[in-house]
Amino acid sequence: MAETSSLNIPTVDLADLASGDASRLERAATALREAFGVFGLVYIKNHGVDTQALHRYYDAFAAFIARSPEAKKPYGRAELWYQRGWTPPNTEVAVAGNGQPDFKECYFVAPYPNDEVAAMEFPELYPENVWPPDAPPYFQDGIMTLGRSLHDAGLKLLRGSAVALGLPEDTFTQLCERAPHITRALQYLPLTPAQVNTDIVWGEEHTDFNLLTLLPGGRFLDPEGKPAPSPDDKSGLYLRTRATPDDPNGIKVRGTAPAGCIVAQVGQQLEILTGGTFLATPHVITAPGVSGWQRQSAAHFIHVHTSAVLFPLEKFRTPSAIRSYAPPVLAGTYDIKTLVDIGLAPPSALDKLGYRHYDRLNRQRAGE
């Protein structure tokens, strides 16, 4: 795959989307069509995320991660498919990652109350939050505040994206009302001297399966656990652009946001709905070429509601799109299948899909 460190990934100003000025709106729409159509990723300015509060939260998250595995174990909720609470190291596996688990620990929360009806239908996708009773200061408030500010920025971007595609402004936002949105804090773990400069990466190449992902930016921790600049230029977010005749494998692009900006990435749900007009971003998190360093980051995942049907919207339902994205699938079903694929849900979760009442007939025939 060809590689470049700097292609012109567009930046969108959320103030342009809210301005009501036709020229500013068109400028933002043009940037979104290019960013999401070619790169699957856009940089956002005037996003409303408090950087100082973000780093205060990272301090609290680092204090939690520093606890022993035994102390964290009660919050590693496999029965919830790790959709809330702590995800231990070596748990999640990228679908295209050749079986190598990601070198990270995570903490999942839902920043908004659950849809009570959907929680009965998909209990593992809508569980209640899990909180350590002795959590470090600002651990709970910090991630909840972060998730809500990222969600608000994402909704503004989704409304702008709909307008950019010539759709009603609420096309995407109405599909994700009371959906199973989650915010995740991540800590990428230090590599040993024997692991650096090998094929091991912090996060294998993958595409997100949700609608839109918001990334507020992270920070490195040196071998003493103190925030520090990157130790080299090897580590970071890299994405793969859309395939072209000249570059059939796409181009590897470093996704470093300009100062003061955050990142938004297209997920598979948005790609499906737009019939491939917007592209889910294949991306990888590479590790530095020195041992002992960690990295903290966060992500907010906006989802389509579990009761929505994933299939190209009418405007994008070309024969090619139908062939690529058929058959239509319930978003909740899609979520379960993907969580099994990446190792967060057990294979037995697939038994939840489809008609499950044959046993009832067997019991009735047996007179039970």
C-alpha positions, 0 to 999 in steps of 0.5 A, a space after each residue: 500500500 502506498 503511504 503518505 504522511 500528509 494528504 489534505 484531509 478537510 477540516 469542517 468548522 461547526 460554526 459554519 454549519 450553524 451560521 445560516 450563511 449559504 456560502 459558509 454552509 456550502 463550504 462545509 458541505 463541500 468539505 464533508 463530501 470530500 472528507 467522508 467520500 475519499 478519506 472517511 474522516 474529517 477534522 472538526 473545529 469549534 467542536 465544544 470539547 473542553 481540552 482541559 477537562 479531557 486531560 483531567 479525565 485522563 488523569 483519573 483514568 490513568 489512576 484507575 488503570 494503574 490498579 491491579 488486575 484483581 482490583 479491576 476484575 469486578 468491572 470487567 463484565 463479560 456477561 454484558 459483552 464488555 459494553 459497560 465497565 472495564 475491558 481487560 487487555 487482550 480481549 478485543 480482536 479486529 476482524 481483519 487483524 489475523 487474530 492478534 488482540 489489541 494491546 489496550 485496556 478500555 472503559 465503556 459507559 453510556 453517556 445518556 439514559 437507556 431506551 427502556 423498551 430497547 433494553 428489554 429487546 437487546 439487554 446486552 446492548 443497553 445495560 446500565 453503567 458500571 461504576 467502581 464505588 471508590 473511583 478516582 475523583 472525576 472518573 465518572 463525571 469526566 467521561 460522562 461530560 466528555 461523551 455528551 460533548 462529543 455526542 453533541 458535536 457528532 449530531 451537528 456533523 450528522 445534520 451537516 452531512 445530510 444537507 451535504 448529500 441533499 437529504 433532509 437535515 434530520 435524516 441521520 439524527 432521527 435514526 439514532 435517537 435513544 440508540 446504544 451510544 457509548 463512550 470509551 476511554 482507552 489505554 494502549 499498553 507499553 511494548 517490551 523491548 522484544 516487541 518494538 519494531 515488529 509487526 505488533 501494533 496497538 490497534 489492528 486495522 479495522 473499520 468501526 461498525 457504528 454510525 459515526 465515531 468522534 475522537 477528541 485526541 489523546 496523549 502519551 505517557 512516558 515509562 514513568 507514567 507521566 504525560 509527555 510528547 510522542 517519543 518518535 514519529 512512528 506511533 499514531 492513527 493511520 487510515 486507508 483511503 478509498 481504492 482507485 485504479 491508480 491505488 487499488 489498495 488505497 493510500 495510507 494516510 496519517 490522521 493527525 488533527 490540526 491543533 484545536 481540532 477533533 476527528 470524526 470517522 465514518 462507521 459501517 452503518 453510515 456507509 451502508 445508509 449512503 450506499 458507499 457514498 461515504 466510506 467507513 474508515 479502515 484505520 490502525 493505531 501503530 505503536 512507537 519504536 521504543 519500549 515502555 510508553 503508553 497512550 491514552 485516548 477516548 472515542 464516542 460511538 454514535 449508533 443507529 437505533 437497534 430497531 432501525 433497518 440498515 440498508 441504503 437509503 432510497 436515494 442511494 439504492 443503485 443496483 451496485 449498492 443493493 448488491 454490495 449491502 443486501 440483504 437489509 438487516 436490523 441494526 441490533 442484529 448487525 451489532 450482535 454479529 459484529 461484537 461476536 466477530 471482534 471477540 467482545 460477545 461469545 459465539 453463543 450470542 448468535 443464538 439470540 438471532 432468529 426463531 428460538 422457540 423450537 425447544 418449546 415444541 420439543 418440551 410440549 411433545 415430551 409433556 413437560 
